[in-house]
Amino acid sequence: MPALSNPASGSATPLRPSPLHSTVSADDMADNKDNAQPVPTANAVQPPAVATQVPAPAMEKSPTADPVLHGLPEATQKELERIEKMFELDAAYLRRIVDQFVADFRKGLSKYGEPMAMIPTYVTGVPDGSETGTFLALDLGGTNLRVCEVTLQGNNKFTLRQQKYKVSTELKTGEAKALFDYMADSVDHFLTDRAIDAENEETLHLGFTFSFPVEQSALDKGLLLTWTKGFSAKNAVGNDVVKLLQDAFDRKHLHVKCTALVNDTVGTLMSRAYLSGSCLLGAIFGTGTNGAYVEDVNEIKKLSPEIRKELGPNVNKMIINGEWGAFDNARNVLPVTMFDNKLDRESINPRFQLFEKFISGMYQGEICRNLLLYLVDNGYLFNGYSTAQLNSHYGLDTSVMSDIETPAPDSIAESIDPTKLVPAVPLATSLTSTSVKPDPQPDHEWSRKVDECRDAIHAANMNSSAQSIQTRKVLIEQMGFQPSQVSDEDTEIVLWACRTVATRAARLSGCAVAAVMEQTKNVGNALDVGVDGSMVQFYPGFEDRLRAALRDLVGADAEKKVTIGMAKDGSGVGAALGALMAKKQADGKAAAQP
């Protein structure tokens, strides 16, 4: 199973925010030098001082309920059931969340400055896969700069050539002119290396993926609001980044024109649209989360009359960058648990990006770690022992959860001695008890059903044992536990915790998709959703759980009409497609001139 990674960098190590403070002191963690030291009795997770939690309504059957809970001591099972209720999201609760989502969409479309920003992108159409041509893309998002050449072949096919260039600390922190000159030099090197003449009379169109906060006022104009990710180049904040880049191209006399400033989520939508022929929503479910979708221009109330006039009467659609990671920062509907509270108050941005903290890969492991430490401190897990790794802030990566939930390979199941199995699922003794009285004559159908039941129970026990072995292996190899510290019950509880946390994340992700369907009046219509990110790509069962939430919200028939497909390289191919759409929009305006 590939490691969950930061989609911006491609690294298998996720971004990890630095804590402002921690409930577990540095001394507590420093004292725990050996892997077998007991955790301090002070709970790692403290209930919030103010009642900010939104209790989830009771359910007849929890969507996170799992057979691993069978066979645990009664007190342990009751405590896990109590905790599970904190994470439960039944259909009624999901409906409340979607209603709030749609309300926040409309607020953000009506005025600027809302937490759900609903940023107009000025991209007024999506490709359909028939387009042809060659476009460039420039992707600046962190340690590396990437230059791409995308050749659109039509028939929903394209080819991609790319090269990465290192961005030094000196460039990140020096003068903006030097940074943008380096970008132009990199594009020049890329074109020269591939024998592409950028000094002839034919202009090459380039899309720019710039993964920093900007205030965009046109498809090819965006003012930098602030630097992030270790960048602090001088004389850039407050300036138009497209103009800074274009000036650098012009200084080198390159016939390259930056025609589109594209967010990576918008790029995801356009990349998927080119591959599938259409796309309503592009969504990132990875280290972070965001969504961009196609909206009616008439619904974007905050557009000024001047902008509407410039768009013209024939433009009726525009892609909106939702920035939905900030959904419900006010905590009106999201089911905030004490484990979420601990994560939030120790984060670098307390009380911001709440939805992202509930569903993204950066945070799922930390929520699960908080839950496990609570169980350790209260005597339900690992006999009260922990490890330095588990005690460390962000010490349980979401990829560890993914490894634990990944179905055990056949090699593990084949190594199990069936005669030594301790049943995880109780044997169906009632099938052969005196309370079941078959006919005096042999009933082959009844015998067949008994055999099928026994086979199913045996298979369940085998699978449970194989998963337990795999979970134990992960805990020992990745979390620093000694074999003697991990019981079969412990593996069951850890697997339950991972499934509980991840299922909530997937079901909440389904709320975001359903909200877009409702906002655009597309419930029941055939539609395509382009997705990218490590959670949806690598986490076992993520899409299935998301779809289960969709069925609860829009019905089984409508859910079946939703196609969810991976988008290819939203920050690269998507940026080039942004340049394509910019050219189409410019050609359309020119044709409309008298």
C-alpha positions as CSV (number, residue, x, y, z in Angstrom):
1,M,0.0,0.0,0.0
2,P,1.6,3.3,-1.0
3,A,2.1,5.8,1.8
4,L,-0.3,8.7,2.1
5,S,1.5,11.7,0.9
6,N,1.4,15.4,0.5
7,P,0.0,15.9,-2.9
8,A,1.7,19.2,-3.4
9,S,5.2,17.8,-2.9
10,G,4.8,14.1,-3.8
11,S,6.6,13.2,-0.6
12,A,5.5,10.2,1.4
13,T,5.9,12.3,4.6
14,P,2.9,14.5,5.3
15,L,3.1,18.1,6.3
16,R,3.1,18.3,10.1
17,P,2.0,21.5,11.9
18,S,4.0,22.6,14.8
19,P,2.2,22.6,18.1
20,L,1.6,25.8,20.1
21,H,1.3,23.8,23.3
22,S,0.5,20.2,24.3
23,T,-1.5,18.6,27.1
24,V,1.2,16.0,27.5
25,S,4.3,17.9,28.6
26,A,7.7,17.8,26.9
27,D,9.0,16.2,30.2
28,D,6.4,13.5,30.0
29,M,7.6,12.6,26.5
30,A,11.3,12.9,27.4
31,D,10.9,10.6,30.3
32,N,9.4,8.0,28.0
33,K,12.8,7.0,26.4
34,D,12.1,3.3,26.4
35,N,9.3,1.8,24.3
36,A,7.8,0.0,27.4
37,Q,7.3,2.9,29.8
38,P,3.9,3.5,31.2
39,V,2.1,6.7,30.1
40,P,1.7,9.3,32.8
41,T,-1.7,9.1,34.5
42,A,-2.7,12.6,33.4
43,N,-5.0,12.0,30.5
44,A,-3.6,12.9,27.1
45,V,-7.1,14.0,26.1
46,Q,-9.0,16.4,28.3
47,P,-12.7,17.3,27.9
48,P,-13.2,20.9,26.7
49,A,-13.9,23.5,29.3
50,V,-16.7,24.9,27.3
51,A,-19.5,22.8,26.0
52,T,-18.8,23.3,22.3
53,Q,-19.6,19.7,21.2
54,V,-22.6,19.0,18.9
55,P,-23.9,15.6,20.1
56,A,-24.7,13.2,17.3
57,P,-28.2,11.7,17.5
58,A,-28.5,8.1,18.4
59,M,-28.6,5.5,15.7
60,E,-30.3,2.1,15.4
61,K,-27.0,0.9,13.9
62,S,-23.8,2.8,13.8
63,P,-22.2,3.2,10.4
64,T,-18.9,2.5,12.1
65,A,-20.1,-0.6,13.9
66,D,-17.7,-3.5,13.3
67,P,-17.4,-7.2,14.2
68,V,-14.1,-6.5,15.9
69,L,-16.0,-5.4,18.9
70,H,-17.2,-8.9,19.6
71,G,-15.6,-10.8,22.4
72,L,-14.1,-7.8,24.3
73,P,-14.7,-7.4,28.0
74,E,-18.1,-5.8,28.7
75,A,-16.6,-2.7,30.3
76,T,-14.3,-2.1,27.3
77,Q,-17.1,-2.7,24.8
78,K,-19.4,-0.2,26.6
79,E,-16.7,2.4,26.6
80,L,-16.0,1.9,22.9
81,E,-19.7,2.1,22.1
82,R,-19.9,5.4,24.1
83,I,-17.0,6.8,22.1
84,E,-18.4,5.5,18.9
85,K,-21.6,7.6,19.4
86,M,-19.4,10.7,19.3
87,F,-18.4,9.9,15.8
88,E,-21.8,8.6,14.5
89,L,-23.3,10.3,11.5
90,D,-26.7,9.0,10.6
91,A,-28.8,10.2,7.7
92,A,-30.6,12.9,9.8
93,Y,-27.3,14.3,11.1
94,L,-25.8,14.2,7.6
95,R,-28.8,16.2,6.4
96,R,-28.2,18.9,9.0
97,I,-24.6,19.2,7.8
98,V,-25.5,19.4,4.1
99,D,-28.2,22.1,4.8
100,Q,-25.5,24.2,6.6
101,F,-23.1,23.5,3.7
102,V,-25.6,24.9,1.2
103,A,-26.4,27.9,3.4
104,D,-22.7,28.7,3.7
105,F,-22.2,28.3,-0.1
106,R,-24.9,30.9,-0.7
107,K,-23.4,33.3,1.9
108,G,-20.0,33.0,0.2
109,L,-21.5,33.6,-3.2
110,S,-23.4,36.7,-2.0
111,K,-20.5,38.6,-0.3
112,Y,-16.8,38.7,0.1
113,G,-15.1,38.0,3.4
114,E,-17.0,34.8,4.4
115,P,-15.2,31.8,5.9
116,M,-16.4,29.8,2.9
117,A,-14.8,32.1,0.4
118,M,-16.5,30.8,-2.8
119,I,-13.8,32.5,-4.9
120,P,-14.7,33.3,-8.5
121,T,-12.0,31.9,-10.8
122,Y,-13.1,33.6,-14.1
123,V,-12.9,30.3,-15.8
124,T,-16.2,30.3,-17.7
125,G,-16.2,26.8,-19.2
126,V,-14.7,23.3,-19.0
127,P,-13.0,21.3,-21.7
128,D,-14.8,18.3,-23.2
129,G,-11.9,16.3,-24.4
130,S,-12.1,17.3,-28.1
131,E,-9.7,20.1,-27.8
132,T,-6.2,19.9,-29.4
133,G,-3.0,22.0,-29.1
134,T,0.1,22.3,-27.0
135,F,0.1,24.4,-23.8
136,L,2.6,25.0,-21.1
137,A,2.1,24.8,-17.3
138,L,4.2,26.2,-14.5
139,D,3.6,24.8,-11.0
140,L,5.0,26.5,-7.9
141,G,3.9,25.0,-4.7
142,G,6.8,24.3,-2.4
143,T,10.4,22.9,-2.6
144,N,10.2,22.3,-6.3
145,L,9.2,24.2,-9.4
146,R,7.7,22.1,-12.2
147,V,7.5,23.0,-15.9
148,C,5.2,20.9,-18.1
149,E,4.3,20.7,-21.8
150,V,0.9,19.2,-22.3
151,T,-0.1,18.1,-25.8
152,L,-3.9,17.8,-26.2
153,Q,-4.6,15.1,-28.8
154,G,-8.4,15.1,-28.7
155,N,-10.5,12.0,-28.0
156,N,-9.9,12.6,-24.3
157,K,-6.2,11.9,-24.6
158,F,-3.1,14.0,-23.9
159,T,0.6,13.5,-23.4
160,L,2.7,15.2,-20.7
161,R,6.4,16.0,-20.6
162,Q,7.7,17.7,-17.5
163,Q,10.8,18.7,-15.6
164,K,11.3,19.7,-11.9
165,Y,13.7,22.4,-10.7
166,K,14.9,23.0,-7.2
167,V,13.8,26.2,-5.5
168,S,16.6,27.2,-3.0
169,T,16.1,28.9,0.3
170,E,17.9,32.0,-1.1
171,L,15.3,32.3,-3.8
172,K,12.4,31.8,-1.4
173,T,13.6,34.5,0.9
174,G,15.3,36.9,-1.5
175,E,13.9,39.5,-3.9
176,A,10.8,38.6,-5.8
177,K,12.4,39.6,-9.1
178,A,15.1,37.0,-8.6
179,L,12.5,34.3,-7.9
180,F,10.4,35.1,-10.9
181,D,13.5,35.4,-13.1
182,Y,14.4,31.9,-12.0
183,M,11.0,30.7,-13.0
184,A,11.5,32.2,-16.5
185,D,15.0,30.7,-16.7
186,S,13.5,27.3,-15.8
187,V,10.9,27.6,-18.6
188,D,13.6,28.7,-21.0
189,H,15.8,25.7,-20.0
190,F,12.8,23.3,-20.4
191,L,11.9,24.6,-23.9
192,T,15.6,24.6,-25.0
193,D,16.2,21.1,-23.7
194,R,13.2,19.9,-25.6
195,A,14.0,21.8,-28.8
196,I,10.9,24.0,-28.5
197,D,11.5,27.4,-30.0
198,A,10.1,30.0,-27.7
199,E,11.7,32.9,-29.5
200,N,9.7,32.6,-32.8
201,E,6.6,34.6,-33.5
202,E,4.1,32.1,-32.3
203,T,3.2,32.7,-28.7
204,L,3.1,29.7,-26.3
205,H,0.2,29.9,-23.8
206,L,1.0,29.0,-20.2
207,G,-1.1,28.3,-17.2
208,F,0.3,29.1,-13.8
209,T,-0.5,27.0,-10.7
210,F,0.4,29.3,-7.8
211,S,-0.4,27.5,-4.5
212,F,-0.4,30.6,-2.3
213,P,-3.2,32.9,-1.1
214,V,-4.2,35.3,-3.9
215,E,-7.1,37.7,-4.5
216,Q,-8.0,36.9,-8.1
217,S,-9.9,39.5,-10.1
218,A,-9.5,38.0,-13.6
219,L,-8.4,34.7,-15.1
220,D,-4.9,36.2,-15.7
221,K,-4.7,38.5,-12.6
222,G,-4.2,37.8,-8.9
223,L,-2.7,39.8,-6.1
224,L,-0.5,37.9,-3.6
225,L,-2.0,38.2,-0.1
226,T,0.7,36.5,1.8
227,W,3.5,34.0,1.5
228,T,3.3,30.5,3.1
229,K,5.3,27.3,3.0
230,G,8.6,28.9,3.9
231,F,8.5,31.6,1.2
232,S,9.0,35.3,2.1
233,A,10.4,36.8,-1.1
234,K,10.4,40.6,-0.8
235,N,8.3,43.0,-2.9
236,A,5.8,40.4,-4.0
237,V,2.9,40.7,-1.5
238,G,0.3,43.0,-2.8
239,N,1.5,42.6,-6.4
240,D,0.0,40.7,-9.4
241,V,1.8,37.4,-9.6
242,V,0.9,37.0,-13.2
243,K,2.4,40.3,-14.1
244,L,5.6,39.5,-12.1
245,L,5.9,36.3,-14.1
246,Q,5.1,37.9,-17.5
247,D,7.6,40.7,-16.9
248,A,10.3,38.0,-16.3
249,F,9.4,36.2,-19.6
250,D,9.6,39.6,-21.4
251,R,13.0,40.3,-19.9
252,K,14.2,37.1,-21.5
253,H,12.4,37.8,-24.8
254,L,10.5,34.6,-24.6
255,H,7.3,34.3,-26.6
256,V,5.5,32.8,-23.7
257,K,2.3,34.4,-22.4
258,C,0.9,33.5,-18.9
259,T,-2.9,33.5,-19.7
260,A,-4.3,31.7,-16.7
261,L,-3.8,31.7,-12.9
262,V,-5.2,28.4,-11.7
263,N,-5.8,26.8,-8.3
264,D,-4.9,23.1,-8.1
265,T,-8.5,22.2,-7.3
266,V,-9.8,24.0,-10.3
267,G,-7.1,22.1,-12.3
268,T,-8.4,18.8,-10.9
269,L,-11.9,19.7,-12.3
270,M,-10.6,20.6,-15.7
271,S,-8.3,17.6,-15.9
272,R,-11.1,15.3,-15.2
273,A,-13.4,17.1,-17.6
274,Y,-10.9,16.6,-20.5
275,L,-10.6,12.9,-19.7
276,S,-14.3,12.1,-19.2
277,G,-16.0,14.7,-21.4
278,S,-17.6,16.7,-18.6
279,C,-17.2,17.3,-14.9
280,L,-19.3,19.2,-12.3
281,L,-17.0,19.0,-9.3
282,G,-13.2,18.7,-8.7
283,A,-12.4,17.7,-5.2
284,I,-9.2,17.2,-3.3
285,F,-9.3,14.6,-0.5
286,G,-5.6,14.3,0.5
287,T,-3.3,16.0,2.9
288,G,-5.7,18.9,2.7
289,T,-9.2,19.3,1.2
290,N,-11.0,21.6,-1.2
291,G,-13.6,21.7,-3.9
292,A,-14.2,23.6,-7.1
293,Y,-17.4,23.3,-9.1
294,V,-19.3,24.8,-12.0
295,E,-21.8,27.4,-10.9
296,D,-24.5,29.5,-12.7
297,V,-23.1,33.1,-13.0
298,N,-26.5,34.4,-11.8
299,E,-26.0,32.7,-8.5
300,I,-22.7,34.6,-7.9
301,K,-24.4,37.7,-6.4
302,K,-21.1,39.3,-5.3
303,L,-19.9,39.9,-8.8
304,S,-19.9,43.7,-9.5
305,P,-21.8,45.1,-12.4
306,E,-18.5,46.0,-14.1
307,I,-17.4,42.4,-14.0
308,R,-20.7,41.2,-15.3
309,K,-20.5,43.6,-18.1
310,E,-17.0,42.5,-19.0
311,L,-18.1,38.8,-18.9
312,G,-20.8,39.6,-21.5
313,P,-24.3,38.3,-21.9
314,N,-23.3,34.9,-23.3
315,V,-21.3,33.8,-20.2
316,N,-23.6,31.9,-17.9
317,K,-21.2,29.5,-16.1
318,M,-18.1,30.0,-14.0
319,I,-16.0,27.7,-11.9
320,I,-16.0,28.6,-8.2
321,N,-13.2,27.7,-5.8
322,G,-15.1,26.8,-2.7
323,E,-12.3,26.7,-0.1
324,W,-14.5,24.3,1.8
325,G,-11.8,23.4,4.3
326,A,-13.1,26.4,6.3
327,F,-16.7,25.0,6.5
328,D,-18.3,25.4,9.9
329,N,-15.4,27.2,11.7
330,A,-18.2,28.5,14.0
331,R,-18.9,24.9,15.0
332,N,-22.6,25.0,14.3
333,V,-23.1,21.5,13.1
334,L,-19.9,19.4,12.9
335,P,-19.8,16.8,15.7
336,V,-16.7,18.1,17.6
337,T,-15.4,15.5,20.0
338,M,-12.8,16.0,22.8
339,F,-10.3,14.4,20.5
340,D,-11.0,17.0,17.8
341,N,-10.7,19.8,20.4
342,K,-7.3,18.6,21.5
343,L,-6.1,18.5,17.9
344,D,-7.5,22.0,17.1
345,R,-6.1,23.8,20.1
346,E,-2.6,22.4,19.5
347,S,-2.7,23.3,15.8
348,I,-1.0,26.2,14.2
349,N,-4.4,27.7,13.3
350,P,-6.9,27.0,16.1
351,R,-10.6,27.6,15.2
352,F,-9.8,27.7,11.5
353,Q,-10.1,25.1,8.7
354,L,-12.3,23.0,10.9
355,F,-13.8,20.8,8.1
356,E,-10.3,20.2,6.8
357,K,-9.2,19.0,10.3
358,F,-12.1,16.5,10.3
359,I,-11.5,14.9,6.9
360,S,-8.0,15.4,5.6
361,G,-5.0,13.1,5.7
362,M,-2.9,15.6,7.6
363,Y,-5.1,15.2,10.7
364,Q,-6.7,11.8,10.7
365,G,-3.7,10.1,12.3
366,E,-3.6,12.7,15.0
367,I,-7.3,12.3,15.9
368,C,-6.8,8.6,16.1
369,R,-3.7,9.0,18.2
370,N,-5.6,11.2,20.7
371,L,-8.3,8.5,20.8
372,L,-5.8,5.7,21.5
373,L,-4.0,7.7,24.2
374,Y,-7.3,8.3,25.9
375,L,-8.0,4.5,25.9
376,V,-4.4,3.9,27.2
377,D,-4.8,6.4,30.0
378,N,-8.1,4.9,31.1
379,G,-6.8,1.3,31.1
380,Y,-8.6,-0.1,28.1
381,L,-5.6,-0.4,25.8
382,F,-2.1,-1.9,25.9
383,N,-2.4,-2.5,29.6
384,G,-1.8,1.2,30.2
385,Y,1.5,1.3,28.3
386,S,2.5,3.5,25.4
387,T,5.6,4.3,23.3
388,A,7.6,7.4,22.5
389,Q,6.2,7.3,19.0
390,L,2.6,7.2,20.2
391,N,3.3,9.9,22.7
392,S,4.7,12.2,20.1
393,H,2.6,15.0,18.6
394,Y,1.6,13.7,15.1
395,G,3.4,10.5,15.9
396,L,0.7,8.4,14.3
397,D,0.7,9.1,10.6
398,T,-2.5,8.6,8.6
399,S,-0.5,6.2,6.5
400,V,-0.3,3.9,9.6
401,M,-4.1,3.9,9.8
402,S,-4.2,3.0,6.1
403,D,-1.7,0.1,6.6
404,I,-3.8,-1.2,9.5
405,E,-7.1,-1.0,7.5
406,T,-5.6,-2.5,4.4
407,P,-6.9,-6.1,4.0
408,A,-4.4,-8.6,5.2
409,P,-2.5,-10.3,2.3
410,D,-3.1,-14.0,1.5
411,S,0.3,-14.9,2.9
412,I,-0.8,-14.0,6.4
413,A,-4.1,-15.9,6.2
414,E,-2.3,-18.9,4.8
415,S,0.1,-18.9,7.8
416,I,-2.8,-19.3,10.3
417,D,-3.4,-22.7,11.9
418,P,-7.2,-23.1,11.7
419,T,-7.2,-25.5,14.7
420,K,-5.8,-22.8,16.9
421,L,-8.3,-20.1,16.1
422,V,-10.1,-18.4,18.9
423,P,-13.4,-17.4,17.4
424,A,-13.9,-13.7,16.9
425,V,-17.4,-14.4,15.8
426,P,-19.4,-16.8,18.1
427,L,-20.1,-20.2,16.6
428,A,-23.7,-20.6,15.5
429,T,-24.4,-23.4,18.0
430,S,-28.1,-22.6,17.7
431,L,-28.1,-24.1,14.2
432,T,-27.7,-27.5,15.6
433,S,-29.3,-27.1,19.0
434,T,-32.5,-28.9,20.0
435,S,-34.5,-25.7,19.3
436,V,-34.0,-26.2,15.6
437,K,-35.8,-29.4,14.6
438,P,-35.3,-30.5,11.0
439,D,-37.7,-32.9,9.4
440,P,-37.1,-36.6,10.2
441,Q,-36.2,-37.1,6.6
442,P,-32.9,-35.8,5.4
443,D,-33.2,-32.2,4.3
444,H,-30.3,-31.5,2.0
445,E,-31.2,-27.8,1.6
446,W,-31.2,-27.3,5.4
447,S,-27.8,-29.1,5.7
448,R,-26.4,-27.0,2.9
449,K,-27.4,-23.7,4.7
450,V,-25.8,-25.0,8.0
451,D,-22.6,-25.7,6.1
452,E,-22.7,-22.3,4.4
453,C,-23.1,-20.6,7.8
454,R,-20.3,-22.5,9.3
455,D,-18.1,-21.7,6.3
456,A,-18.9,-18.0,6.6
457,I,-18.1,-18.0,10.3
458,H,-14.9,-19.8,9.8
459,A,-13.9,-17.3,7.0
460,A,-14.8,-14.4,9.3
461,N,-12.6,-15.9,12.1
462,M,-9.7,-16.4,9.6
463,N,-10.0,-12.9,8.3
464,S,-10.2,-11.4,11.8
465,S,-7.1,-13.4,12.8
466,A,-5.2,-12.3,9.7
467,Q,-6.1,-8.7,10.2
468,S,-5.0,-9.0,13.9
469,I,-1.6,-10.3,12.8
470,Q,-1.2,-7.5,10.3
471,T,-2.3,-4.8,12.9
472,R,0.2,-6.3,15.4
473,K,2.9,-6.1,12.8
474,V,2.2,-2.4,12.1
475,L,2.1,-1.5,15.8
476,I,5.5,-3.2,16.4
477,E,7.3,-2.0,13.3
478,Q,5.9,1.5,13.0
479,M,4.8,2.5,16.5
480,G,7.5,1.0,18.6
481,F,5.6,-1.5,20.7
482,Q,7.2,-4.7,22.0
483,P,5.4,-7.9,20.9
484,S,4.5,-8.8,24.5
485,Q,2.7,-5.4,24.9
486,V,0.1,-6.1,22.1
487,S,-2.7,-8.5,22.8
488,D,-5.4,-9.7,20.4
489,E,-7.8,-7.5,22.1
490,D,-5.5,-4.5,21.6
491,T,-5.3,-5.1,17.8
492,E,-9.1,-5.3,17.7
493,I,-9.5,-2.0,19.5
494,V,-6.8,-0.2,17.3
495,L,-8.5,-1.5,14.1
496,W,-11.8,-0.3,15.4
497,A,-10.4,3.2,16.2
498,C,-8.9,3.5,12.7
499,R,-12.2,2.6,11.1
500,T,-14.2,4.8,13.3
501,V,-12.1,7.9,12.6
502,A,-11.7,7.2,8.9
503,T,-15.4,6.4,8.3
504,R,-16.4,9.7,9.8
505,A,-14.0,11.5,7.5
506,A,-15.4,9.7,4.4
507,R,-19.0,10.3,5.4
508,L,-18.3,14.0,5.9
509,S,-16.6,14.1,2.5
510,G,-19.9,12.7,1.1
511,C,-21.7,15.7,2.6
512,A,-19.5,18.1,0.6
513,V,-20.3,16.3,-2.6
514,A,-24.0,16.1,-1.9
515,A,-24.0,19.9,-1.0
516,V,-22.6,20.7,-4.5
517,M,-25.2,18.4,-6.1
518,E,-28.0,20.3,-4.3
519,Q,-26.6,23.8,-4.8
520,T,-26.3,23.1,-8.6
521,K,-29.7,21.3,-8.7
522,N,-28.1,18.2,-10.1
523,V,-29.5,15.6,-7.7
524,G,-30.7,12.7,-9.9
525,N,-28.7,13.8,-12.9
526,A,-25.8,11.9,-14.3
527,L,-22.7,13.8,-13.3
528,D,-18.9,13.3,-13.0
529,V,-16.8,14.2,-10.0
530,G,-13.0,14.4,-10.5
531,V,-11.0,13.6,-7.4
532,D,-7.4,13.7,-6.3
533,G,-5.4,13.2,-3.1
534,S,-4.0,10.5,-1.0
535,M,-7.1,9.8,1.1
536,V,-9.4,9.0,-1.9
537,Q,-6.6,7.3,-3.8
538,F,-5.0,5.1,-1.2
539,Y,-7.1,4.9,2.0
540,P,-8.9,1.5,2.0
541,G,-12.7,1.8,1.5
542,F,-12.7,5.6,1.5
543,E,-14.8,6.0,-1.7
544,D,-17.2,3.2,-0.6
545,R,-17.9,5.0,2.7
546,L,-18.3,8.3,0.9
547,R,-20.8,6.7,-1.4
548,A,-22.7,5.2,1.5
549,A,-23.2,8.8,2.9
550,L,-24.3,9.9,-0.6
551,R,-27.0,7.2,-0.6
552,D,-28.2,8.4,2.8
553,L,-28.4,11.9,1.5
554,V,-29.6,11.8,-2.1
555,G,-31.0,8.2,-2.5
556,A,-29.6,5.1,-4.0
557,D,-30.8,5.9,-7.6
558,A,-29.2,9.3,-7.6
559,E,-25.9,8.0,-6.1
560,K,-25.6,5.4,-8.9
561,K,-25.6,8.3,-11.4
562,V,-22.5,9.9,-9.8
563,T,-19.3,8.9,-11.5
564,I,-16.2,9.4,-9.3
565,G,-12.9,9.3,-11.1
566,M,-9.3,10.2,-10.4
567,A,-8.1,13.3,-12.1
568,K,-4.6,13.3,-13.6
569,D,-2.2,15.9,-12.4
570,G,-4.5,18.9,-11.6
571,S,-1.6,21.2,-10.9
572,G,0.2,20.4,-14.1
573,V,-2.3,19.2,-16.7
574,G,-5.0,21.3,-15.1
575,A,-3.0,24.5,-15.4
576,A,-2.3,23.8,-19.1
577,L,-6.1,23.3,-19.6
578,G,-6.6,26.6,-17.8
579,A,-4.4,28.2,-20.5
580,L,-6.6,26.4,-23.1
581,M,-9.8,27.8,-21.6
582,A,-8.2,31.3,-21.4
583,K,-7.4,31.1,-25.2
584,K,-11.0,29.9,-25.9
585,Q,-12.4,32.8,-23.9
586,A,-10.2,35.3,-25.6
587,D,-11.1,33.9,-29.1
588,G,-14.7,34.1,-28.2
589,K,-14.5,37.7,-27.2
590,A,-12.6,38.6,-30.3
591,A,-15.2,36.9,-32.5
592,A,-18.0,38.8,-30.7
593,Q,-16.4,42.2,-31.5
594,P,-18.2,44.0,-34.3
